[in-house]
Amino acid sequence: GVSNVINILDPDAVVLGGGLSNIPFLYTEGIQSIKDHVFSDEFETKILKNKLGDSSGVFGAALLPRETE
């Protein structure tokens, strides 16, 4: 899951989107679980909630054709 992505890519932040971003558990116990499964002793990756709500994927899809022109 997320810990594998962090182990491979070492991002500064991971933004949870869609319905997942509405699950409070992911920002408490979920972060602790991620910390337990990353290779590094120091966990500095931020786990963030998206700012556009459940429809963030729809907004991105709507803007995608504009980027190809």
mmCIF file as Biopython writes it, N, C-alpha, C and O atoms, coordinates in Angstrom:
data_model
#
loop_
_atom_site.group_PDB
_atom_site.id
_atom_site.type_symbol
_atom_site.label_atom_id
_atom_site.label_alt_id
_atom_site.label_comp_id
_atom_site.label_asym_id
_atom_site.label_entity_id
_atom_site.label_seq_id
_atom_site.pdbx_PDB_ins_code
_atom_site.Cartn_x
_atom_site.Cartn_y
_atom_site.Cartn_z
_atom_site.occupancy
_atom_site.B_iso_or_equiv
_atom_site.auth_seq_id
_atom_site.auth_asym_id
_atom_site.pdbx_PDB_model_num
ATOM 1   N N  . GLY A ? 1  ? 0.800   -1.181 0.000   1.0 0.0 1  A 1 
ATOM 2   C CA . GLY A ? 1  ? 0.000   0.000  0.000   1.0 0.0 1  A 1 
ATOM 3   C C  . GLY A ? 1  ? 0.849   1.254  0.000   1.0 0.0 1  A 1 
ATOM 4   O O  . GLY A ? 1  ? 1.842   1.359  -0.720  1.0 0.0 1  A 1 
ATOM 5   N N  . VAL A ? 2  ? 0.443   2.181  0.810   1.0 0.0 2  A 1 
ATOM 6   C CA . VAL A ? 2  ? 1.096   3.488  0.869   1.0 0.0 2  A 1 
ATOM 7   C C  . VAL A ? 2  ? 2.540   3.354  1.347   1.0 0.0 2  A 1 
ATOM 8   O O  . VAL A ? 2  ? 3.422   4.065  0.864   1.0 0.0 2  A 1 
ATOM 9   N N  . SER A ? 3  ? 2.782   2.458  2.280   1.0 0.0 3  A 1 
ATOM 10  C CA . SER A ? 3  ? 4.158   2.296  2.771   1.0 0.0 3  A 1 
ATOM 11  C C  . SER A ? 3  ? 5.092   1.815  1.659   1.0 0.0 3  A 1 
ATOM 12  O O  . SER A ? 3  ? 6.259   2.205  1.637   1.0 0.0 3  A 1 
ATOM 13  N N  . ASN A ? 4  ? 4.611   0.984  0.743   1.0 0.0 4  A 1 
ATOM 14  C CA . ASN A ? 4  ? 5.430   0.538  -0.386  1.0 0.0 4  A 1 
ATOM 15  C C  . ASN A ? 4  ? 5.772   1.698  -1.307  1.0 0.0 4  A 1 
ATOM 16  O O  . ASN A ? 4  ? 6.903   1.808  -1.779  1.0 0.0 4  A 1 
ATOM 17  N N  . VAL A ? 5  ? 4.802   2.562  -1.563  1.0 0.0 5  A 1 
ATOM 18  C CA . VAL A ? 5  ? 5.045   3.742  -2.404  1.0 0.0 5  A 1 
ATOM 19  C C  . VAL A ? 5  ? 6.092   4.636  -1.748  1.0 0.0 5  A 1 
ATOM 20  O O  . VAL A ? 5  ? 6.994   5.139  -2.419  1.0 0.0 5  A 1 
ATOM 21  N N  . ILE A ? 6  ? 5.972   4.832  -0.441  1.0 0.0 6  A 1 
ATOM 22  C CA . ILE A ? 6  ? 6.934   5.672  0.278   1.0 0.0 6  A 1 
ATOM 23  C C  . ILE A ? 6  ? 8.323   5.040  0.249   1.0 0.0 6  A 1 
ATOM 24  O O  . ILE A ? 6  ? 9.314   5.746  0.064   1.0 0.0 6  A 1 
ATOM 25  N N  . ASN A ? 7  ? 8.412   3.724  0.427   1.0 0.0 7  A 1 
ATOM 26  C CA . ASN A ? 7  ? 9.709   3.042  0.393   1.0 0.0 7  A 1 
ATOM 27  C C  . ASN A ? 7  ? 10.381  3.163  -0.967  1.0 0.0 7  A 1 
ATOM 28  O O  . ASN A ? 7  ? 11.602  3.297  -1.042  1.0 0.0 7  A 1 
ATOM 29  N N  . ILE A ? 8  ? 9.601   3.117  -2.041  1.0 0.0 8  A 1 
ATOM 30  C CA . ILE A ? 8  ? 10.167  3.136  -3.393  1.0 0.0 8  A 1 
ATOM 31  C C  . ILE A ? 8  ? 10.444  4.560  -3.874  1.0 0.0 8  A 1 
ATOM 32  O O  . ILE A ? 8  ? 11.521  4.832  -4.404  1.0 0.0 8  A 1 
ATOM 33  N N  . LEU A ? 9  ? 9.485   5.471  -3.695  1.0 0.0 9  A 1 
ATOM 34  C CA . LEU A ? 9  ? 9.596   6.808  -4.282  1.0 0.0 9  A 1 
ATOM 35  C C  . LEU A ? 9  ? 10.118  7.885  -3.324  1.0 0.0 9  A 1 
ATOM 36  O O  . LEU A ? 9  ? 10.613  8.920  -3.772  1.0 0.0 9  A 1 
ATOM 37  N N  . ASP A ? 10 ? 10.012  7.653  -2.025  1.0 0.0 10 A 1 
ATOM 38  C CA . ASP A ? 10 ? 10.423  8.619  -1.003  1.0 0.0 10 A 1 
ATOM 39  C C  . ASP A ? 10 ? 9.842   10.020 -1.267  1.0 0.0 10 A 1 
ATOM 40  O O  . ASP A ? 10 ? 10.594  10.989 -1.379  1.0 0.0 10 A 1 
ATOM 41  N N  . PRO A ? 11 ? 8.501   10.129 -1.366  1.0 0.0 11 A 1 
ATOM 42  C CA . PRO A ? 11 ? 7.897   11.439 -1.637  1.0 0.0 11 A 1 
ATOM 43  C C  . PRO A ? 11 ? 7.915   12.337 -0.403  1.0 0.0 11 A 1 
ATOM 44  O O  . PRO A ? 11 ? 8.020   11.856 0.725   1.0 0.0 11 A 1 
ATOM 45  N N  . ASP A ? 12 ? 7.812   13.652 -0.632  1.0 0.0 12 A 1 
ATOM 46  C CA . ASP A ? 12 ? 7.687   14.595 0.473   1.0 0.0 12 A 1 
ATOM 47  C C  . ASP A ? 12 ? 6.305   14.505 1.107   1.0 0.0 12 A 1 
ATOM 48  O O  . ASP A ? 12 ? 6.146   14.723 2.308   1.0 0.0 12 A 1 
ATOM 49  N N  . ALA A ? 13 ? 5.297   14.178 0.279   1.0 0.0 13 A 1 
ATOM 50  C CA . ALA A ? 13 ? 3.921   14.108 0.776   1.0 0.0 13 A 1 
ATOM 51  C C  . ALA A ? 13 ? 3.118   13.111 -0.052  1.0 0.0 13 A 1 
ATOM 52  O O  . ALA A ? 13 ? 3.415   12.863 -1.221  1.0 0.0 13 A 1 
ATOM 53  N N  . VAL A ? 14 ? 2.098   12.549 0.581   1.0 0.0 14 A 1 
ATOM 54  C CA . VAL A ? 14 ? 1.120   11.696 -0.083  1.0 0.0 14 A 1 
ATOM 55  C C  . VAL A ? 14 ? -0.233  12.332 0.171   1.0 0.0 14 A 1 
ATOM 56  O O  . VAL A ? 14 ? -0.599  12.569 1.322   1.0 0.0 14 A 1 
ATOM 57  N N  . VAL A ? 15 ? -0.984  12.611 -0.889  1.0 0.0 15 A 1 
ATOM 58  C CA . VAL A ? 15 ? -2.300  13.234 -0.758  1.0 0.0 15 A 1 
ATOM 59  C C  . VAL A ? 15 ? -3.358  12.165 -0.994  1.0 0.0 15 A 1 
ATOM 60  O O  . VAL A ? 15 ? -3.409  11.547 -2.057  1.0 0.0 15 A 1 
ATOM 61  N N  . LEU A ? 16 ? -4.201  11.959 0.010   1.0 0.0 16 A 1 
ATOM 62  C CA . LEU A ? 16 ? -5.291  11.002 -0.118  1.0 0.0 16 A 1 
ATOM 63  C C  . LEU A ? 16 ? -6.471  11.707 -0.762  1.0 0.0 16 A 1 
ATOM 64  O O  . LEU A ? 16 ? -6.829  12.818 -0.372  1.0 0.0 16 A 1 
ATOM 65  N N  . GLY A ? 17 ? -7.077  11.058 -1.752  1.0 0.0 17 A 1 
ATOM 66  C CA . GLY A ? 17 ? -8.185  11.670 -2.467  1.0 0.0 17 A 1 
ATOM 67  C C  . GLY A ? 17 ? -9.424  10.812 -2.456  1.0 0.0 17 A 1 
ATOM 68  O O  . GLY A ? 17 ? -9.414  9.682  -1.969  1.0 0.0 17 A 1 
ATOM 69  N N  . GLY A ? 18 ? -10.489 11.360 -2.996  1.0 0.0 18 A 1 
ATOM 70  C CA . GLY A ? 18 ? -11.750 10.642 -3.100  1.0 0.0 18 A 1 
ATOM 71  C C  . GLY A ? 18 ? -12.319 10.286 -1.747  1.0 0.0 18 A 1 
ATOM 72  O O  . GLY A ? 18 ? -12.100 10.992 -0.762  1.0 0.0 18 A 1 
ATOM 73  N N  . GLY A ? 19 ? -13.044 9.197  -1.703  1.0 0.0 19 A 1 
ATOM 74  C CA . GLY A ? 19 ? -13.676 8.765  -0.468  1.0 0.0 19 A 1 
ATOM 75  C C  . GLY A ? 19 ? -12.696 8.407  0.630   1.0 0.0 19 A 1 
ATOM 76  O O  . GLY A ? 19 ? -13.024 8.513  1.811   1.0 0.0 19 A 1 
ATOM 77  N N  . LEU A ? 20 ? -11.486 7.981  0.256   1.0 0.0 20 A 1 
ATOM 78  C CA . LEU A ? 20 ? -10.478 7.655  1.267   1.0 0.0 20 A 1 
ATOM 79  C C  . LEU A ? 20 ? -10.147 8.834  2.165   1.0 0.0 20 A 1 
ATOM 80  O O  . LEU A ? 20 ? -9.853  8.658  3.347   1.0 0.0 20 A 1 
ATOM 81  N N  . SER A ? 21 ? -10.195 10.020 1.614   1.0 0.0 21 A 1 
ATOM 82  C CA . SER A ? 21 ? -9.810  11.195 2.395   1.0 0.0 21 A 1 
ATOM 83  C C  . SER A ? 21 ? -10.803 11.502 3.510   1.0 0.0 21 A 1 
ATOM 84  O O  . SER A ? 21 ? -10.512 12.323 4.379   1.0 0.0 21 A 1 
ATOM 85  N N  . ASN A ? 22 ? -11.960 10.866 3.502   1.0 0.0 22 A 1 
ATOM 86  C CA . ASN A ? 22 ? -12.981 11.118 4.527   1.0 0.0 22 A 1 
ATOM 87  C C  . ASN A ? 22 ? -12.927 10.132 5.684   1.0 0.0 22 A 1 
ATOM 88  O O  . ASN A ? 22 ? -13.812 10.146 6.540   1.0 0.0 22 A 1 
ATOM 89  N N  . ILE A ? 23 ? -11.921 9.284  5.731   1.0 0.0 23 A 1 
ATOM 90  C CA . ILE A ? 23 ? -11.812 8.285  6.788   1.0 0.0 23 A 1 
ATOM 91  C C  . ILE A ? 23 ? -10.798 8.778  7.825   1.0 0.0 23 A 1 
ATOM 92  O O  . ILE A ? 23 ? -9.592  8.692  7.592   1.0 0.0 23 A 1 
ATOM 93  N N  . PRO A ? 24 ? -11.269 9.292  8.963   1.0 0.0 24 A 1 
ATOM 94  C CA . PRO A ? 24 ? -10.355 9.846  9.977   1.0 0.0 24 A 1 
ATOM 95  C C  . PRO A ? 24 ? -9.302  8.859  10.463  1.0 0.0 24 A 1 
ATOM 96  O O  . PRO A ? 24 ? -8.192  9.263  10.812  1.0 0.0 24 A 1 
ATOM 97  N N  . PHE A ? 25 ? -9.632  7.578  10.491  1.0 0.0 25 A 1 
ATOM 98  C CA . PHE A ? 25 ? -8.715  6.531  10.925  1.0 0.0 25 A 1 
ATOM 99  C C  . PHE A ? 25 ? -7.392  6.583  10.161  1.0 0.0 25 A 1 
ATOM 100 O O  . PHE A ? 25 ? -6.340  6.289  10.728  1.0 0.0 25 A 1 
ATOM 101 N N  . LEU A ? 26 ? -7.436  6.950  8.896   1.0 0.0 26 A 1 
ATOM 102 C CA . LEU A ? 26 ? -6.228  6.962  8.075   1.0 0.0 26 A 1 
ATOM 103 C C  . LEU A ? 26 ? -5.226  8.020  8.512   1.0 0.0 26 A 1 
ATOM 104 O O  . LEU A ? 26 ? -4.034  7.901  8.226   1.0 0.0 26 A 1 
ATOM 105 N N  . TYR A ? 27 ? -5.694  9.048  9.200   1.0 0.0 27 A 1 
ATOM 106 C CA . TYR A ? 27 ? -4.807  10.133 9.630   1.0 0.0 27 A 1 
ATOM 107 C C  . TYR A ? 27 ? -4.290  9.926  11.049  1.0 0.0 27 A 1 
ATOM 108 O O  . TYR A ? 27 ? -3.497  10.729 11.540  1.0 0.0 27 A 1 
ATOM 109 N N  . THR A ? 28 ? -4.728  8.863  11.710  1.0 0.0 28 A 1 
ATOM 110 C CA . THR A ? 28 ? -4.266  8.558  13.067  1.0 0.0 28 A 1 
ATOM 111 C C  . THR A ? 28 ? -3.605  7.186  13.066  1.0 0.0 28 A 1 
ATOM 112 O O  . THR A ? 28 ? -2.389  7.086  12.903  1.0 0.0 28 A 1 
ATOM 113 N N  . GLU A ? 29 ? -4.382  6.141  13.245  1.0 0.0 29 A 1 
ATOM 114 C CA . GLU A ? 29 ? -3.833  4.786  13.281  1.0 0.0 29 A 1 
ATOM 115 C C  . GLU A ? 29 ? -3.202  4.392  11.948  1.0 0.0 29 A 1 
ATOM 116 O O  . GLU A ? 29 ? -2.235  3.631  11.916  1.0 0.0 29 A 1 
ATOM 117 N N  . GLY A ? 30 ? -3.745  4.908  10.855  1.0 0.0 30 A 1 
ATOM 118 C CA . GLY A ? 30 ? -3.192  4.597  9.539   1.0 0.0 30 A 1 
ATOM 119 C C  . GLY A ? 30 ? -1.771  5.100  9.381   1.0 0.0 30 A 1 
ATOM 120 O O  . GLY A ? 30 ? -0.918  4.404  8.832   1.0 0.0 30 A 1 
ATOM 121 N N  . ILE A ? 31 ? -1.514  6.309  9.863   1.0 0.0 31 A 1 
ATOM 122 C CA . ILE A ? 31 ? -0.155  6.865  9.779   1.0 0.0 31 A 1 
ATOM 123 C C  . ILE A ? 31 ? 0.799   6.039  10.637  1.0 0.0 31 A 1 
ATOM 124 O O  . ILE A ? 31 ? 1.940   5.800  10.240  1.0 0.0 31 A 1 
ATOM 125 N N  . GLN A ? 32 ? 0.345   5.607  11.795  1.0 0.0 32 A 1 
ATOM 126 C CA . GLN A ? 32 ? 1.197   4.774  12.646  1.0 0.0 32 A 1 
ATOM 127 C C  . GLN A ? 32 ? 1.528   3.455  11.951  1.0 0.0 32 A 1 
ATOM 128 O O  . GLN A ? 32 ? 2.658   2.974  12.035  1.0 0.0 32 A 1 
ATOM 129 N N  . SER A ? 33 ? 0.559   2.879  11.276  1.0 0.0 33 A 1 
ATOM 130 C CA . SER A ? 33 ? 0.793   1.635  10.542  1.0 0.0 33 A 1 
ATOM 131 C C  . SER A ? 33 ? 1.808   1.842  9.424   1.0 0.0 33 A 1 
ATOM 132 O O  . SER A ? 33 ? 2.669   0.993  9.195   1.0 0.0 33 A 1 
ATOM 133 N N  . ILE A ? 34 ? 1.703   2.969  8.733   1.0 0.0 34 A 1 
ATOM 134 C CA . ILE A ? 34 ? 2.672   3.280  7.674   1.0 0.0 34 A 1 
ATOM 135 C C  . ILE A ? 34 ? 4.075   3.401  8.277   1.0 0.0 34 A 1 
ATOM 136 O O  . ILE A ? 34 ? 5.039   2.860  7.735   1.0 0.0 34 A 1 
ATOM 137 N N  . LYS A ? 35 ? 4.180   4.115  9.399   1.0 0.0 35 A 1 
ATOM 138 C CA . LYS A ? 35 ? 5.485   4.281  10.058  1.0 0.0 35 A 1 
ATOM 139 C C  . LYS A ? 35 ? 6.100   2.926  10.406  1.0 0.0 35 A 1 
ATOM 140 O O  . LYS A ? 35 ? 7.314   2.745  10.315  1.0 0.0 35 A 1 
ATOM 141 N N  . ASP A ? 36 ? 5.255   1.981  10.804  1.0 0.0 36 A 1 
ATOM 142 C CA . ASP A ? 36 ? 5.741   0.652  11.185  1.0 0.0 36 A 1 
ATOM 143 C C  . ASP A ? 36 ? 6.251   -0.151 9.999   1.0 0.0 36 A 1 
ATOM 144 O O  . ASP A ? 36 ? 6.978   -1.128 10.183  1.0 0.0 36 A 1 
ATOM 145 N N  . HIS A ? 37 ? 5.877   0.249  8.773   1.0 0.0 37 A 1 
ATOM 146 C CA . HIS A ? 37 ? 6.229   -0.549 7.597   1.0 0.0 37 A 1 
ATOM 147 C C  . HIS A ? 37 ? 7.189   0.133  6.621   1.0 0.0 37 A 1 
ATOM 148 O O  . HIS A ? 37 ? 7.529   -0.454 5.594   1.0 0.0 37 A 1 
ATOM 149 N N  . VAL A ? 38 ? 7.630   1.341  6.911   1.0 0.0 38 A 1 
ATOM 150 C CA . VAL A ? 38 ? 8.625   1.962  6.036   1.0 0.0 38 A 1 
ATOM 151 C C  . VAL A ? 38 ? 10.020  1.546  6.481   1.0 0.0 38 A 1 
ATOM 152 O O  . VAL A ? 38 ? 10.238  1.244  7.654   1.0 0.0 38 A 1 
ATOM 153 N N  . PHE A ? 39 ? 10.958  1.529  5.547   1.0 0.0 39 A 1 
ATOM 154 C CA . PHE A ? 39 ? 12.306  1.064  5.826   1.0 0.0 39 A 1 
ATOM 155 C C  . PHE A ? 39 ? 13.112  2.041  6.674   1.0 0.0 39 A 1 
ATOM 156 O O  . PHE A ? 39 ? 13.970  1.625  7.452   1.0 0.0 39 A 1 
ATOM 157 N N  . SER A ? 40 ? 12.848  3.319  6.531   1.0 0.0 40 A 1 
ATOM 158 C CA . SER A ? 40 ? 13.628  4.338  7.219   1.0 0.0 40 A 1 
ATOM 159 C C  . SER A ? 40 ? 13.244  4.435  8.693   1.0 0.0 40 A 1 
ATOM 160 O O  . SER A ? 40 ? 12.087  4.229  9.062   1.0 0.0 40 A 1 
ATOM 161 N N  . ASP A ? 41 ? 14.229  4.749  9.527   1.0 0.0 41 A 1 
ATOM 162 C CA . ASP A ? 41 ? 13.947  4.964  10.946  1.0 0.0 41 A 1 
ATOM 163 C C  . ASP A ? 41 ? 13.226  6.286  11.181  1.0 0.0 41 A 1 
ATOM 164 O O  . ASP A ? 41 ? 12.514  6.446  12.172  1.0 0.0 41 A 1 
ATOM 165 N N  . GLU A ? 42 ? 13.418  7.237  10.255  1.0 0.0 42 A 1 
ATOM 166 C CA . GLU A ? 42 ? 12.763  8.538  10.366  1.0 0.0 42 A 1 
ATOM 167 C C  . GLU A ? 42 ? 11.669  8.631  9.312   1.0 0.0 42 A 1 
ATOM 168 O O  . GLU A ? 42 ? 11.927  8.475  8.118   1.0 0.0 42 A 1 
ATOM 169 N N  . PHE A ? 43 ? 10.445  8.885  9.764   1.0 0.0 43 A 1 
ATOM 170 C CA . PHE A ? 43 ? 9.305   9.009  8.853   1.0 0.0 43 A 1 
ATOM 171 C C  . PHE A ? 43 ? 8.956   10.487 8.731   1.0 0.0 43 A 1 
ATOM 172 O O  . PHE A ? 43 ? 8.424   11.086 9.666   1.0 0.0 43 A 1 
ATOM 173 N N  . GLU A ? 44 ? 9.257   11.069 7.577   1.0 0.0 44 A 1 
ATOM 174 C CA . GLU A ? 44 ? 9.029   12.496 7.380   1.0 0.0 44 A 1 
ATOM 175 C C  . GLU A ? 44 ? 7.985   12.797 6.307   1.0 0.0 44 A 1 
ATOM 176 O O  . GLU A ? 44 ? 7.643   13.960 6.096   1.0 0.0 44 A 1 
ATOM 177 N N  . THR A ? 45 ? 7.481   11.783 5.635   1.0 0.0 45 A 1 
ATOM 178 C CA . THR A ? 45 ? 6.493   11.981 4.579   1.0 0.0 45 A 1 
ATOM 179 C C  . THR A ? 45 ? 5.181   12.448 5.193   1.0 0.0 45 A 1 
ATOM 180 O O  . THR A ? 45 ? 4.672   11.834 6.131   1.0 0.0 45 A 1 
ATOM 181 N N  . LYS A ? 46 ? 4.641   13.530 4.664   1.0 0.0 46 A 1 
ATOM 182 C CA . LYS A ? 46 ? 3.363   14.049 5.158   1.0 0.0 46 A 1 
ATOM 183 C C  . LYS A ? 46 ? 2.218   13.304 4.478   1.0 0.0 46 A 1 
ATOM 184 O O  . LYS A ? 46 ? 2.251   13.069 3.270   1.0 0.0 46 A 1 
ATOM 185 N N  . ILE A ? 47 ? 1.215   12.938 5.256   1.0 0.0 47 A 1 
ATOM 186 C CA . ILE A ? 47 ? -0.001  12.336 4.729   1.0 0.0 47 A 1 
ATOM 187 C C  . ILE A ? 47 ? -1.068  13.415 4.799   1.0 0.0 47 A 1 
ATOM 188 O O  . ILE A ? 47 ? -1.462  13.829 5.890   1.0 0.0 47 A 1 
ATOM 189 N N  . LEU A ? 48 ? -1.541  13.874 3.647   1.0 0.0 48 A 1 
ATOM 190 C CA . LEU A ? 48 ? -2.435  15.030 3.578   1.0 0.0 48 A 1 
ATOM 191 C C  . LEU A ? 48 ? -3.797  14.667 3.009   1.0 0.0 48 A 1 
ATOM 192 O O  . LEU A ? 48 ? -3.931  13.728 2.224   1.0 0.0 48 A 1 
ATOM 193 N N  . LYS A ? 49 ? -4.800  15.426 3.416   1.0 0.0 49 A 1 
ATOM 194 C CA . LYS A ? 49 ? -6.140  15.292 2.852   1.0 0.0 49 A 1 
ATOM 195 C C  . LYS A ? 49 ? -6.247  16.254 1.672   1.0 0.0 49 A 1 
ATOM 196 O O  . LYS A ? 49 ? -5.772  17.387 1.743   1.0 0.0 49 A 1 
ATOM 197 N N  . ASN A ? 50 ? -6.872  15.799 0.589   1.0 0.0 50 A 1 
ATOM 198 C CA . ASN A ? 50 ? -7.007  16.672 -0.582  1.0 0.0 50 A 1 
ATOM 199 C C  . ASN A ? 50 ? -7.906  17.857 -0.259  1.0 0.0 50 A 1 
ATOM 200 O O  . ASN A ? 50 ? -8.725  17.794 0.658   1.0 0.0 50 A 1 
ATOM 201 N N  . LYS A ? 51 ? -7.750  18.922 -1.006  1.0 0.0 51 A 1 
ATOM 202 C CA . LYS A ? 51 ? -8.517  20.140 -0.749  1.0 0.0 51 A 1 
ATOM 203 C C  . LYS A ? 51 ? -9.786  20.247 -1.591  1.0 0.0 51 A 1 
ATOM 204 O O  . LYS A ? 51 ? -10.620 21.117 -1.339  1.0 0.0 51 A 1 
ATOM 205 N N  . LEU A ? 52 ? -9.943  19.378 -2.582  1.0 0.0 52 A 1 
ATOM 206 C CA . LEU A ? 52 ? -11.091 19.474 -3.477  1.0 0.0 52 A 1 
ATOM 207 C C  . LEU A ? 52 ? -12.210 18.494 -3.140  1.0 0.0 52 A 1 
ATOM 208 O O  . LEU A ? 52 ? -13.217 18.446 -3.846  1.0 0.0 52 A 1 
ATOM 209 N N  . GLY A ? 53 ? -12.051 17.717 -2.081  1.0 0.0 53 A 1 
ATOM 210 C CA . GLY A ? 53 ? -13.109 16.801 -1.675  1.0 0.0 53 A 1 
ATOM 211 C C  . GLY A ? 53 ? -13.188 15.549 -2.528  1.0 0.0 53 A 1 
ATOM 212 O O  . GLY A ? 53 ? -12.237 15.190 -3.223  1.0 0.0 53 A 1 
ATOM 213 N N  . ASP A ? 54 ? -14.336 14.890 -2.464  1.0 0.0 54 A 1 
ATOM 214 C CA . ASP A ? 54 ? -14.526 13.617 -3.157  1.0 0.0 54 A 1 
ATOM 215 C C  . ASP A ? 54 ? -14.428 13.735 -4.675  1.0 0.0 54 A 1 
ATOM 216 O O  . ASP A ? 54 ? -14.190 12.737 -5.354  1.0 0.0 54 A 1 
ATOM 217 N N  . SER A ? 55 ? -14.605 14.917 -5.205  1.0 0.0 55 A 1 
ATOM 218 C CA . SER A ? 55 ? -14.632 15.102 -6.655  1.0 0.0 55 A 1 
ATOM 219 C C  . SER A ? 55 ? -13.296 15.534 -7.236  1.0 0.0 55 A 1 
ATOM 220 O O  . SER A ? 55 ? -13.249 15.986 -8.380  1.0 0.0 55 A 1 
ATOM 221 N N  . SER A ? 56 ? -12.232 15.412 -6.500  1.0 0.0 56 A 1 
ATOM 222 C CA . SER A ? 56 ? -10.939 15.886 -7.005  1.0 0.0 56 A 1 
ATOM 223 C C  . SER A ? 56 ? -10.524 15.163 -8.279  1.0 0.0 56 A 1 
ATOM 224 O O  . SER A ? 56 ? -9.927  15.779 -9.162  1.0 0.0 56 A 1 
ATOM 225 N N  . GLY A ? 57 ? -10.823 13.879 -8.397  1.0 0.0 57 A 1 
ATOM 226 C CA . GLY A ? 57 ? -10.498 13.141 -9.617  1.0 0.0 57 A 1 
ATOM 227 C C  . GLY A ? 57 ? -11.270 13.647 -10.813 1.0 0.0 57 A 1 
ATOM 228 O O  . GLY A ? 57 ? -10.744 13.681 -11.925 1.0 0.0 57 A 1 
ATOM 229 N N  . VAL A ? 58 ? -12.518 14.041 -10.597 1.0 0.0 58 A 1 
ATOM 230 C CA . VAL A ? 58 ? -13.345 14.585 -11.675 1.0 0.0 58 A 1 
ATOM 231 C C  . VAL A ? 58 ? -12.775 15.917 -12.157 1.0 0.0 58 A 1 
ATOM 232 O O  . VAL A ? 58 ? -12.726 16.175 -13.359 1.0 0.0 58 A 1 
ATOM 233 N N  . PHE A ? 59 ? -12.342 16.767 -11.215 1.0 0.0 59 A 1 
ATOM 234 C CA . PHE A ? 59 ? -11.740 18.046 -11.604 1.0 0.0 59 A 1 
ATOM 235 C C  . PHE A ? 59 ? -10.474 17.822 -12.424 1.0 0.0 59 A 1 
ATOM 236 O O  . PHE A ? 59 ? -10.257 18.496 -13.431 1.0 0.0 59 A 1 
ATOM 237 N N  . GLY A ? 60 ? -9.645  16.887 -11.999 1.0 0.0 60 A 1 
ATOM 238 C CA . GLY A ? 60 ? -8.417  16.587 -12.737 1.0 0.0 60 A 1 
ATOM 239 C C  . GLY A ? 60 ? -8.701  16.057 -14.128 1.0 0.0 60 A 1 
ATOM 240 O O  . GLY A ? 60 ? -8.034  16.434 -15.092 1.0 0.0 60 A 1 
ATOM 241 N N  . ALA A ? 61 ? -9.699  15.176 -14.236 1.0 0.0 61 A 1 
ATOM 242 C CA . ALA A ? 61 ? -10.062 14.629 -15.546 1.0 0.0 61 A 1 
ATOM 243 C C  . ALA A ? 61 ? -10.596 15.721 -16.465 1.0 0.0 61 A 1 
ATOM 244 O O  . ALA A ? 61 ? -10.342 15.700 -17.670 1.0 0.0 61 A 1 
ATOM 245 N N  . ALA A ? 62 ? -11.329 16.669 -15.906 1.0 0.0 62 A 1 
ATOM 246 C CA . ALA A ? 62 ? -11.877 17.761 -16.711 1.0 0.0 62 A 1 
ATOM 247 C C  . ALA A ? 62 ? -10.766 18.682 -17.229 1.0 0.0 62 A 1 
ATOM 248 O O  . ALA A ? 62 ? -10.885 19.245 -18.317 1.0 0.0 62 A 1 
ATOM 249 N N  . LEU A ? 63 ? -9.706  18.833 -16.464 1.0 0.0 63 A 1 
ATOM 250 C CA . LEU A ? 63 ? -8.605  19.707 -16.875 1.0 0.0 63 A 1 
ATOM 251 C C  . LEU A ? 63 ? -7.601  19.014 -17.790 1.0 0.0 63 A 1 
ATOM 252 O O  . LEU A ? 63 ? -6.821  19.690 -18.461 1.0 0.0 63 A 1 
ATOM 253 N N  . LEU A ? 64 ? -7.600  17.710 -17.832 1.0 0.0 64 A 1 
ATOM 254 C CA . LEU A ? 64 ? -6.626  16.955 -18.615 1.0 0.0 64 A 1 
ATOM 255 C C  . LEU A ? 64 ? -6.606  17.330 -20.096 1.0 0.0 64 A 1 
ATOM 256 O O  . LEU A ? 64 ? -5.521  17.527 -20.642 1.0 0.0 64 A 1 
ATOM 257 N N  . PRO A ? 65 ? -7.760  17.439 -20.777 1.0 0.0 65 A 1 
ATOM 258 C CA . PRO A ? 65 ? -7.707  17.812 -22.205 1.0 0.0 65 A 1 
ATOM 259 C C  . PRO A ? 65 ? -7.063  19.178 -22.443 1.0 0.0 65 A 1 
ATOM 260 O O  . PRO A ? 65 ? -6.468  19.393 -23.499 1.0 0.0 65 A 1 
ATOM 261 N N  . ARG A ? 66 ? -7.166  20.090 -21.504 1.0 0.0 66 A 1 
ATOM 262 C CA . ARG A ? 66 ? -6.554  21.416 -21.659 1.0 0.0 66 A 1 
ATOM 263 C C  . ARG A ? 66 ? -5.039  21.330 -21.711 1.0 0.0 66 A 1 
ATOM 264 O O  . ARG A ? 66 ? -4.403  22.134 -22.391 1.0 0.0 66 A 1 
ATOM 265 N N  . GLU A ? 67 ? -4.454  20.382 -21.014 1.0 0.0 67 A 1 
ATOM 266 C CA . GLU A ? 67 ? -3.005  20.253 -20.975 1.0 0.0 67 A 1 
ATOM 267 C C  . GLU A ? 67 ? -2.435  19.691 -22.266 1.0 0.0 67 A 1 
ATOM 268 O O  . GLU A ? 67 ? -1.256  19.901 -22.552 1.0 0.0 67 A 1 
ATOM 269 N N  . THR A ? 68 ? -3.233  18.984 -23.054 1.0 0.0 68 A 1 
ATOM 270 C CA . THR A ? 68 ? -2.726  18.375 -24.278 1.0 0.0 68 A 1 
ATOM 271 C C  . THR A ? 68 ? -2.798  19.300 -25.474 1.0 0.0 68 A 1 
ATOM 272 O O  . THR A ? 68 ? -2.235  18.995 -26.526 1.0 0.0 68 A 1 
ATOM 273 N N  . GLU A ? 69 ? -3.475  20.416 -25.335 1.0 0.0 69 A 1 
ATOM 274 C CA . GLU A ? 69 ? -3.599  21.354 -26.468 1.0 0.0 69 A 1 
ATOM 275 C C  . GLU A ? 69 ? -2.410  22.269 -26.570 1.0 0.0 69 A 1 
ATOM 276 O O  . GLU A ? 69 ? -2.356  23.114 -27.463 1.0 0.0 69 A 1 
#
